[in-house]
Amino acid sequence: MYKLFCDSNSEIWYTEAEALGLNVISMPYVLDGEEYYYDLGKKTDFAHFYQRMREGAVPKTSAINEQNYIDYFEPVLKEGQDIFYVTFSHKLSATFESMDRAIASLKEKYPDRVIRTFDTKSISLGAGFQVRLAAEKYNAGATMDELEAYLTEVRAHTVVYFVVDDLIYLKRGGRISALTAAFGKLLGIKPLITVKEDGSLESVGKIKGSKKVVSEFISLMHKHEADVKGHRIEILQADCPEAGDSLVAALKGEFGDDIAIDYQIVGPVIASHCGPGTLGIIFYGNK
């Protein structure tokens, strides 16, 4: 027997995480000097968080430590059960160095137990998209080997695109220069960003004007032969519900009212790096 873990950077909504029986590792952020752990929206004050960001507050995120991972994992191992942890991209955080140390320590203490991790090579609902499917497979009785093989295939088809409203947040993260950030803001340019096969982020285009974002997303879905009938589409908005609503309406107009769409707000940990006004889409497409 084994238990299925994910982390809150998958951003799967708390009600669904509970319904699927997921064990969730909460990731931290600091706002105005106070540390929080993201609870997948259960008690999160999104309005306050985004208001403070728009007022100039600079939230920060950090890796959890080795002991945090041990505290999550050891009770399961003590019960005589194994662990399968579906993670967000290892390329995007140093937290997995702590995780590796914790697992090495626990394996010494519990040599008969198995701790397996799977890197979704994605973030936010790009990871959550895979976590949900993993949970469904797990609840249907999949073995660890079957689950890993299934997720490897799903990962190859998980397509992620997003645009940010203000390049300053990417600049703070060192992904673009100060000059590029200022230039983009002046011209109203929105960088189009995707998640590469290795789990890192890449800018793949520039969109001028908010109205063109929706048409670009739809064009990308056709380009990637999105399976809109067999899989859900994930839509994320960072305190820009009007843009999100417009995208949802356009998708239904393009692909039909019967398509399944998950639509939610970006959590504080991810928003600390992308900023308010970010709009994203995740879908199952070609490789």
C-alpha positions as CSV (number, residue, x, y, z in Angstrom):
1,M,0.0,0.0,0.0
2,Y,1.1,3.5,-0.7
3,K,-0.2,7.1,-0.2
4,L,-0.3,9.8,-2.9
5,F,1.3,13.2,-2.2
6,C,1.3,16.5,-4.1
7,D,2.3,20.0,-3.1
8,S,0.3,23.2,-3.0
9,N,2.2,24.6,-6.0
10,S,0.1,22.2,-8.0
11,E,-2.8,24.7,-7.1
12,I,-5.4,22.0,-7.4
13,W,-8.4,23.5,-5.4
14,Y,-8.7,22.4,-1.8
15,T,-12.2,20.8,-2.3
16,E,-11.0,18.6,-5.1
17,A,-7.8,17.7,-3.3
18,E,-9.9,16.6,-0.3
19,A,-12.3,14.7,-2.5
20,L,-9.5,12.9,-4.2
21,G,-7.8,12.0,-0.9
22,L,-4.6,13.8,-1.7
23,N,-1.9,14.4,0.9
24,V,-0.8,18.0,0.3
25,I,2.6,19.5,1.2
26,S,2.0,23.3,1.8
27,M,4.5,25.7,0.3
28,P,5.3,29.0,2.1
29,Y,5.2,32.6,1.3
30,V,5.9,35.8,3.2
31,L,3.7,38.9,3.0
32,D,4.4,42.1,5.0
33,G,6.8,40.1,7.2
34,E,4.3,37.4,8.1
35,E,4.8,33.8,6.9
36,Y,1.9,31.8,5.5
37,Y,1.5,28.3,4.0
38,Y,-0.8,28.1,1.0
39,D,-3.9,26.0,1.8
40,L,-5.2,25.7,-1.8
41,G,-7.7,28.4,-1.2
42,K,-9.4,27.1,1.9
43,K,-8.8,30.1,4.0
44,T,-6.7,32.3,1.8
45,D,-7.5,36.0,1.6
46,F,-6.9,36.5,-2.1
47,A,-8.4,40.0,-2.1
48,H,-5.9,41.2,0.6
49,F,-3.0,39.5,-1.0
50,Y,-3.5,41.0,-4.4
51,Q,-4.4,44.4,-3.0
52,R,-1.1,44.5,-1.2
53,M,0.8,43.5,-4.3
54,R,-0.9,46.3,-6.3
55,E,0.0,48.7,-3.5
56,G,3.6,47.8,-3.9
57,A,4.2,45.0,-1.3
58,V,6.7,42.4,-2.4
59,P,5.8,38.9,-1.3
60,K,8.6,36.4,-1.1
61,T,8.7,32.6,-1.3
62,S,11.2,30.1,0.1
63,A,12.0,26.4,0.1
64,I,10.7,24.3,2.9
65,N,13.4,22.6,4.9
66,E,14.4,18.9,5.4
67,Q,12.6,18.6,8.6
68,N,9.3,19.8,7.0
69,Y,9.5,16.9,4.5
70,I,10.3,14.4,7.3
71,D,7.3,15.7,9.2
72,Y,5.0,15.0,6.2
73,F,6.5,11.7,5.2
74,E,7.5,9.9,8.4
75,P,4.0,9.2,9.8
76,V,3.1,7.4,6.6
77,L,6.2,5.3,6.7
78,K,5.6,4.5,10.4
79,E,2.3,3.1,9.4
80,G,4.1,0.7,7.1
81,Q,3.0,2.4,3.9
82,D,5.0,3.7,1.0
83,I,4.9,7.2,-0.7
84,F,4.4,8.4,-4.2
85,Y,4.9,12.2,-4.4
86,V,3.9,14.1,-7.6
87,T,5.9,17.3,-7.5
88,F,6.0,20.6,-9.3
89,S,9.0,21.3,-11.5
90,H,12.4,20.6,-9.9
91,K,13.9,23.3,-12.2
92,L,11.9,26.0,-10.5
93,S,12.9,25.6,-6.8
94,A,15.7,24.7,-4.5
95,T,13.2,23.0,-2.2
96,F,13.9,19.6,-3.8
97,E,17.5,19.6,-2.4
98,S,15.9,19.5,1.1
99,M,13.5,16.9,-0.1
100,D,16.3,14.7,-1.4
101,R,18.1,14.9,2.0
102,A,14.9,14.1,3.8
103,I,14.3,11.0,1.7
104,A,17.8,9.8,2.1
105,S,17.5,10.1,5.9
106,L,14.2,8.4,6.0
107,K,15.4,5.5,3.8
108,E,18.1,4.8,6.3
109,K,15.5,4.7,9.1
110,Y,12.9,2.8,7.1
111,P,14.9,0.6,4.7
112,D,11.9,-1.5,3.8
113,R,9.7,1.4,2.7
114,V,9.6,3.0,-0.7
115,I,9.5,6.8,-1.4
116,R,9.1,7.6,-5.1
117,T,8.8,11.0,-6.6
118,F,7.6,12.1,-10.0
119,D,8.6,15.5,-11.5
120,T,5.7,16.9,-13.5
121,K,8.1,19.4,-15.0
122,S,5.4,22.0,-14.6
123,I,4.0,24.5,-12.2
124,S,0.6,25.7,-11.0
125,L,-2.2,23.9,-12.7
126,G,0.3,22.5,-15.2
127,A,1.3,20.3,-12.3
128,G,-2.3,20.2,-10.9
129,F,-3.6,18.8,-14.3
130,Q,-1.3,15.9,-13.8
131,V,-1.9,15.5,-10.1
132,R,-5.7,15.2,-10.7
133,L,-5.2,12.5,-13.3
134,A,-2.7,10.7,-11.0
135,A,-5.2,10.7,-8.2
136,E,-7.9,9.3,-10.4
137,K,-5.6,6.5,-11.5
138,Y,-4.4,5.9,-7.9
139,N,-8.0,5.7,-6.6
140,A,-8.7,3.1,-9.3
141,G,-6.0,0.9,-7.8
142,A,-2.9,1.6,-9.9
143,T,0.4,0.3,-8.7
144,M,3.4,2.6,-8.4
145,D,4.9,1.4,-11.6
146,E,1.5,1.7,-13.4
147,L,1.1,5.2,-12.1
148,E,4.6,6.4,-13.1
149,A,4.2,5.0,-16.6
150,Y,0.8,6.7,-16.9
151,L,2.1,10.1,-15.6
152,T,5.1,9.9,-18.0
153,E,2.7,9.8,-20.9
154,V,0.4,12.5,-19.5
155,R,3.4,14.8,-18.8
156,A,4.4,14.6,-22.5
157,H,1.0,15.9,-23.5
158,T,0.6,18.7,-20.8
159,V,0.7,22.0,-22.6
160,V,1.1,25.2,-20.6
161,Y,1.0,28.9,-21.8
162,F,0.6,32.1,-19.8
163,V,1.0,35.8,-20.2
164,V,1.9,38.3,-17.5
165,D,0.5,41.8,-17.2
166,D,3.6,43.5,-15.7
167,L,7.1,42.3,-16.6
168,I,8.5,43.7,-13.3
169,Y,7.7,40.4,-11.5
170,L,9.7,38.4,-14.0
171,K,12.5,40.9,-13.7
172,R,12.7,40.4,-10.0
173,G,13.1,36.7,-10.6
174,G,16.0,37.4,-12.9
175,R,14.2,36.1,-16.0
176,I,14.4,39.4,-18.0
177,S,16.5,42.6,-17.8
178,A,15.4,45.9,-16.3
179,L,15.5,47.5,-19.8
180,T,13.3,44.8,-21.3
181,A,10.8,45.2,-18.5
182,A,10.6,49.0,-18.9
183,F,10.3,48.7,-22.7
184,G,7.5,46.0,-22.4
185,K,5.5,48.0,-20.0
186,L,5.7,51.2,-22.1
187,L,4.5,49.4,-25.2
188,G,1.9,47.3,-23.5
189,I,3.7,44.1,-24.6
190,K,2.7,40.8,-22.8
191,P,5.3,38.1,-23.1
192,L,4.0,34.7,-23.9
193,I,5.6,32.1,-21.7
194,T,5.6,28.3,-21.8
195,V,7.1,25.4,-19.8
196,K,9.8,23.6,-21.6
197,E,10.3,19.8,-21.6
198,D,12.9,20.1,-18.9
199,G,10.6,22.0,-16.6
200,S,12.1,25.5,-17.0
201,L,10.2,28.5,-18.3
202,E,10.7,30.0,-21.8
203,S,9.5,33.2,-23.4
204,V,8.2,32.1,-26.9
205,G,6.5,35.3,-28.1
206,K,5.1,38.7,-27.4
207,I,1.5,39.8,-27.6
208,K,0.6,43.5,-27.9
209,G,-2.7,44.3,-26.2
210,S,-5.0,42.3,-23.9
211,K,-7.6,41.5,-26.6
212,K,-5.1,39.5,-28.6
213,V,-4.3,37.1,-25.8
214,V,-7.5,35.1,-26.1
215,S,-7.2,34.6,-29.8
216,E,-3.5,33.6,-29.4
217,F,-4.5,31.0,-26.8
218,I,-7.1,29.5,-29.1
219,S,-4.7,29.5,-32.0
220,L,-2.2,27.6,-29.8
221,M,-4.8,25.1,-28.9
222,H,-5.4,24.3,-32.5
223,K,-1.7,24.2,-33.2
224,H,-1.2,21.6,-30.4
225,E,-4.4,19.7,-31.4
226,A,-5.9,20.1,-28.0
227,D,-8.1,17.2,-26.8
228,V,-10.9,19.4,-25.6
229,K,-13.4,16.5,-25.5
230,G,-11.3,14.0,-23.6
231,H,-9.6,16.2,-21.0
232,R,-10.4,19.3,-19.0
233,I,-9.0,22.7,-19.9
234,E,-7.4,24.6,-17.0
235,I,-7.8,28.4,-16.9
236,L,-5.9,30.5,-14.3
237,Q,-6.3,34.2,-13.6
238,A,-4.3,36.3,-11.2
239,D,-6.8,38.9,-10.0
240,C,-8.0,39.6,-13.5
241,P,-11.4,37.9,-13.6
242,E,-12.7,39.9,-16.6
243,A,-9.8,38.5,-18.7
244,G,-10.5,35.0,-17.4
245,D,-14.2,35.3,-18.0
246,S,-13.6,36.4,-21.6
247,L,-11.3,33.4,-22.2
248,V,-13.8,31.0,-20.8
249,A,-16.5,32.4,-23.0
250,A,-14.3,32.4,-26.1
251,L,-13.3,28.8,-25.5
252,K,-16.9,27.7,-25.3
253,G,-17.7,29.7,-28.4
254,E,-14.8,28.0,-30.2
255,F,-15.1,24.4,-29.0
256,G,-18.7,24.1,-27.7
257,D,-20.5,24.6,-24.4
258,D,-20.0,21.0,-23.4
259,I,-16.2,21.3,-22.9
260,A,-15.0,20.8,-19.3
261,I,-13.2,23.9,-17.9
262,D,-11.6,24.3,-14.5
263,Y,-11.3,28.0,-13.8
264,Q,-9.7,29.5,-10.7
265,I,-7.5,32.2,-9.2
266,V,-3.7,32.0,-9.0
267,G,-2.5,31.3,-5.4
268,P,-0.1,33.6,-3.5
269,V,3.1,31.5,-4.0
270,I,2.8,31.4,-7.8
271,A,1.5,35.0,-8.0
272,S,4.5,36.2,-6.1
273,H,6.5,35.4,-9.2
274,C,4.1,36.2,-12.0
275,G,2.1,39.1,-10.5
276,P,-1.5,40.3,-10.8
277,G,-3.0,40.3,-14.3
278,T,-1.4,37.0,-15.3
279,L,-3.6,34.7,-17.4
280,G,-2.8,31.1,-18.1
281,I,-4.2,28.1,-20.0
282,I,-3.3,24.4,-19.6
283,F,-4.6,21.6,-21.8
284,Y,-3.9,18.1,-23.1
285,G,-2.3,18.4,-26.5
286,N,0.1,16.7,-28.9
287,K,3.7,16.1,-27.9
